[in-house]
Amino acid sequence: MGIMNYRASVLGAIFHIGNRPGGGTRITCDWTPATSKKKVTTNAS
């Protein structure tokens, strides 16, 4: 998980690990491209 956090920070993204409702783990990486105001979220469940 450390490398995923590092790579997200290099891109200027926010990496987060948390609980999923009903059990399990949610991993998210939120990144806003410099040329866009649209937020991009990637979820790995």
Biopython code that builds the backbone (N, CA, C, O; Angstrom):
import numpy as np
from Bio.PDB.StructureBuilder import StructureBuilder

atoms = [
    (1, "MET", "N", (0.810, -1.183, 0.000)),
    (1, "MET", "CA", (0.000, 0.000, 0.000)),
    (1, "MET", "C", (0.863, 1.260, 0.000)),
    (1, "MET", "O", (0.447, 2.310, -0.490)),
    (2, "GLY", "N", (2.045, 1.147, 0.544)),
    (2, "GLY", "CA", (2.931, 2.303, 0.584)),
    (2, "GLY", "C", (3.273, 2.825, -0.794)),
    (2, "GLY", "O", (3.303, 4.037, -1.005)),
    (3, "ILE", "N", (3.533, 1.927, -1.743)),
    (3, "ILE", "CA", (3.883, 2.357, -3.105)),
    (3, "ILE", "C", (2.685, 3.009, -3.784)),
    (3, "ILE", "O", (2.846, 3.943, -4.570)),
    (4, "MET", "N", (1.481, 2.518, -3.483)),
    (4, "MET", "CA", (0.280, 3.122, -4.065)),
    (4, "MET", "C", (0.103, 4.552, -3.534)),
    (4, "MET", "O", (-0.241, 5.458, -4.293)),
    (5, "ASN", "N", (0.333, 4.747, -2.255)),
    (5, "ASN", "CA", (0.245, 6.076, -1.656)),
    (5, "ASN", "C", (1.313, 7.001, -2.249)),
    (5, "ASN", "O", (1.034, 8.161, -2.552)),
    (6, "TYR", "N", (2.511, 6.496, -2.409)),
    (6, "TYR", "CA", (3.599, 7.290, -2.990)),
    (6, "TYR", "C", (3.260, 7.718, -4.422)),
    (6, "TYR", "O", (3.417, 8.885, -4.780)),
    (7, "ARG", "N", (2.801, 6.776, -5.226)),
    (7, "ARG", "CA", (2.473, 7.083, -6.624)),
    (7, "ARG", "C", (1.343, 8.097, -6.716)),
    (7, "ARG", "O", (1.372, 8.988, -7.564)),
    (8, "ALA", "N", (0.351, 7.964, -5.848)),
    (8, "ALA", "CA", (-0.740, 8.943, -5.833)),
    (8, "ALA", "C", (-0.206, 10.330, -5.494)),
    (8, "ALA", "O", (-0.596, 11.317, -6.116)),
    (9, "SER", "N", (0.689, 10.406, -4.506)),
    (9, "SER", "CA", (1.229, 11.709, -4.104)),
    (9, "SER", "C", (2.075, 12.336, -5.212)),
    (9, "SER", "O", (2.087, 13.559, -5.356)),
    (10, "VAL", "N", (2.774, 11.527, -5.988)),
    (10, "VAL", "CA", (3.567, 12.042, -7.107)),
    (10, "VAL", "C", (2.655, 12.718, -8.138)),
    (10, "VAL", "O", (3.030, 13.715, -8.755)),
    (11, "LEU", "N", (1.457, 12.161, -8.311)),
    (11, "LEU", "CA", (0.496, 12.720, -9.263)),
    (11, "LEU", "C", (-0.311, 13.880, -8.688)),
    (11, "LEU", "O", (-1.044, 14.555, -9.412)),
    (12, "GLY", "N", (-0.174, 14.106, -7.386)),
    (12, "GLY", "CA", (-0.973, 15.136, -6.731)),
    (12, "GLY", "C", (-2.347, 14.618, -6.350)),
    (12, "GLY", "O", (-3.279, 15.401, -6.166)),
    (13, "ALA", "N", (-2.480, 13.301, -6.229)),
    (13, "ALA", "CA", (-3.751, 12.675, -5.878)),
    (13, "ALA", "C", (-3.804, 12.378, -4.382)),
    (13, "ALA", "O", (-2.802, 12.478, -3.673)),
    (14, "ILE", "N", (-4.992, 12.014, -3.927)),
    (14, "ILE", "CA", (-5.197, 11.632, -2.533)),
    (14, "ILE", "C", (-5.562, 10.155, -2.501)),
    (14, "ILE", "O", (-6.534, 9.738, -3.132)),
    (15, "PHE", "N", (-4.794, 9.371, -1.774)),
    (15, "PHE", "CA", (-4.985, 7.926, -1.638)),
    (15, "PHE", "C", (-5.595, 7.658, -0.273)),
    (15, "PHE", "O", (-5.126, 8.189, 0.734)),
    (16, "HIS", "N", (-6.643, 6.834, -0.231)),
    (16, "HIS", "CA", (-7.316, 6.567, 1.035)),
    (16, "HIS", "C", (-7.738, 5.106, 1.105)),
    (16, "HIS", "O", (-8.193, 4.533, 0.115)),
    (17, "ILE", "N", (-7.584, 4.514, 2.273)),
    (17, "ILE", "CA", (-8.052, 3.156, 2.544)),
    (17, "ILE", "C", (-9.083, 3.257, 3.661)),
    (17, "ILE", "O", (-8.824, 3.873, 4.695)),
    (18, "GLY", "N", (-10.253, 2.654, 3.453)),
    (18, "GLY", "CA", (-11.301, 2.714, 4.468)),
    (18, "GLY", "C", (-12.196, 1.498, 4.416)),
    (18, "GLY", "O", (-11.981, 0.589, 3.614)),
    (19, "ASN", "N", (-13.193, 1.483, 5.268)),
    (19, "ASN", "CA", (-14.151, 0.385, 5.335)),
    (19, "ASN", "C", (-15.283, 0.587, 4.345)),
    (19, "ASN", "O", (-15.684, 1.715, 4.058)),
    (20, "ARG", "N", (-15.793, -0.533, 3.825)),
    (20, "ARG", "CA", (-16.975, -0.499, 2.969)),
    (20, "ARG", "C", (-18.190, -0.781, 3.824)),
    (20, "ARG", "O", (-18.116, -1.579, 4.758)),
    (21, "PRO", "N", (-19.303, -0.145, 3.525)),
    (21, "PRO", "CA", (-20.539, -0.463, 4.240)),
    (21, "PRO", "C", (-20.884, -1.949, 4.037)),
    (21, "PRO", "O", (-20.879, -2.436, 2.906)),
    (22, "GLY", "N", (-21.176, -2.646, 5.097)),
    (22, "GLY", "CA", (-21.495, -4.059, 4.986)),
    (22, "GLY", "C", (-20.284, -4.966, 5.050)),
    (22, "GLY", "O", (-20.431, -6.186, 4.975)),
    (23, "GLY", "N", (-19.089, -4.405, 5.187)),
    (23, "GLY", "CA", (-17.868, -5.200, 5.294)),
    (23, "GLY", "C", (-16.957, -5.027, 4.096)),
    (23, "GLY", "O", (-17.388, -4.598, 3.026)),
    (24, "GLY", "N", (-15.715, -5.361, 4.285)),
    (24, "GLY", "CA", (-14.729, -5.244, 3.211)),
    (24, "GLY", "C", (-13.927, -3.962, 3.318)),
    (24, "GLY", "O", (-14.047, -3.208, 4.284)),
    (25, "THR", "N", (-13.117, -3.735, 2.317)),
    (25, "THR", "CA", (-12.222, -2.578, 2.294)),
    (25, "THR", "C", (-12.465, -1.767, 1.035)),
    (25, "THR", "O", (-12.684, -2.323, -0.041)),
    (26, "ARG", "N", (-12.426, -0.448, 1.175)),
    (26, "ARG", "CA", (-12.541, 0.446, 0.022)),
    (26, "ARG", "C", (-11.223, 1.188, -0.117)),
    (26, "ARG", "O", (-10.739, 1.803, 0.834)),
    (27, "ILE", "N", (-10.648, 1.125, -1.310)),
    (27, "ILE", "CA", (-9.427, 1.851, -1.630)),
    (27, "ILE", "C", (-9.780, 2.862, -2.715)),
    (27, "ILE", "O", (-10.293, 2.496, -3.772)),
    (28, "THR", "N", (-9.503, 4.139, -2.445)),
    (28, "THR", "CA", (-9.802, 5.169, -3.431)),
    (28, "THR", "C", (-8.569, 6.020, -3.713)),
    (28, "THR", "O", (-7.695, 6.191, -2.864)),
    (29, "CYS", "N", (-8.533, 6.538, -4.916)),
    (29, "CYS", "CA", (-7.494, 7.463, -5.331)),
    (29, "CYS", "C", (-8.191, 8.601, -6.060)),
    (29, "CYS", "O", (-8.703, 8.405, -7.162)),
    (30, "ASP", "N", (-8.219, 9.788, -5.460)),
    (30, "ASP", "CA", (-8.886, 10.951, -6.039)),
    (30, "ASP", "C", (-7.859, 11.884, -6.660)),
    (30, "ASP", "O", (-6.870, 12.262, -6.032)),
    (31, "TRP", "N", (-8.122, 12.246, -7.913)),
    (31, "TRP", "CA", (-7.175, 13.084, -8.656)),
    (31, "TRP", "C", (-7.952, 14.039, -9.544)),
    (31, "TRP", "O", (-8.906, 13.641, -10.213)),
    (32, "THR", "N", (-7.543, 15.294, -9.546)),
    (32, "THR", "CA", (-8.125, 16.292, -10.433)),
    (32, "THR", "C", (-7.053, 16.720, -11.433)),
    (32, "THR", "O", (-6.051, 17.324, -11.050)),
    (33, "PRO", "N", (-7.262, 16.405, -12.725)),
    (33, "PRO", "CA", (-6.279, 16.813, -13.735)),
    (33, "PRO", "C", (-6.095, 18.332, -13.754)),
    (33, "PRO", "O", (-7.043, 19.081, -13.519)),
    (34, "ALA", "N", (-4.898, 18.770, -14.029)),
    (34, "ALA", "CA", (-4.582, 20.197, -14.032)),
    (34, "ALA", "C", (-5.376, 20.961, -15.096)),
    (34, "ALA", "O", (-5.645, 22.149, -14.924)),
    (35, "THR", "N", (-5.751, 20.300, -16.187)),
    (35, "THR", "CA", (-6.446, 20.969, -17.287)),
    (35, "THR", "C", (-7.956, 20.851, -17.172)),
    (35, "THR", "O", (-8.678, 21.304, -18.060)),
    (36, "SER", "N", (-8.445, 20.252, -16.098)),
    (36, "SER", "CA", (-9.872, 20.038, -15.934)),
    (36, "SER", "C", (-10.301, 20.340, -14.506)),
    (36, "SER", "O", (-9.506, 20.219, -13.574)),
    (37, "LYS", "N", (-11.540, 20.728, -14.338)),
    (37, "LYS", "CA", (-12.066, 20.931, -13.000)),
    (37, "LYS", "C", (-12.882, 19.722, -12.569)),
    (37, "LYS", "O", (-13.445, 19.712, -11.474)),
    (38, "LYS", "N", (-12.949, 18.706, -13.416)),
    (38, "LYS", "CA", (-13.708, 17.504, -13.103)),
    (38, "LYS", "C", (-12.869, 16.577, -12.243)),
    (38, "LYS", "O", (-11.714, 16.303, -12.568)),
    (39, "LYS", "N", (-13.437, 16.093, -11.151)),
    (39, "LYS", "CA", (-12.755, 15.180, -10.245)),
    (39, "LYS", "C", (-12.852, 13.754, -10.790)),
    (39, "LYS", "O", (-13.924, 13.319, -11.210)),
    (40, "VAL", "N", (-11.741, 13.036, -10.782)),
    (40, "VAL", "CA", (-11.690, 11.659, -11.241)),
    (40, "VAL", "C", (-11.460, 10.778, -10.023)),
    (40, "VAL", "O", (-10.509, 11.001, -9.273)),
    (41, "THR", "N", (-12.314, 9.780, -9.813)),
    (41, "THR", "CA", (-12.169, 8.857, -8.694)),
    (41, "THR", "C", (-12.077, 7.442, -9.213)),
    (41, "THR", "O", (-12.877, 7.019, -10.047)),
    (42, "THR", "N", (-11.094, 6.713, -8.715)),
    (42, "THR", "CA", (-10.937, 5.317, -9.064)),
    (42, "THR", "C", (-11.162, 4.492, -7.806)),
    (42, "THR", "O", (-10.557, 4.763, -6.769)),
    (43, "ASN", "N", (-12.025, 3.492, -7.891)),
    (43, "ASN", "CA", (-12.304, 2.620, -6.759)),
    (43, "ASN", "C", (-11.852, 1.207, -7.087)),
    (43, "ASN", "O", (-12.151, 0.683, -8.160)),
    (44, "ALA", "N", (-11.139, 0.602, -6.170)),
    (44, "ALA", "CA", (-10.750, -0.809, -6.285)),
    (44, "ALA", "C", (-11.419, -1.536, -5.134)),
    (44, "ALA", "O", (-11.080, -1.305, -3.974)),
    (45, "SER", "N", (-12.356, -2.405, -5.441)),
    (45, "SER", "CA", (-13.074, -3.121, -4.380)),
    (45, "SER", "C", (-12.740, -4.586, -4.422)),
    (45, "SER", "O", (-13.246, -5.358, -3.607)),
]
sb = StructureBuilder()
sb.init_structure("model")
sb.init_model(0)
sb.init_chain("A")
sb.init_seg("    ")
for serial, (resi, resn, name, xyz) in enumerate(atoms, 1):
    if name == "N":
        sb.init_residue(resn, " ", resi, " ")
    sb.init_atom(name, np.array(xyz, "f"), 0.0, 1.0, " ", f" {name:<3s}", serial, name[0])
structure = sb.get_structure()
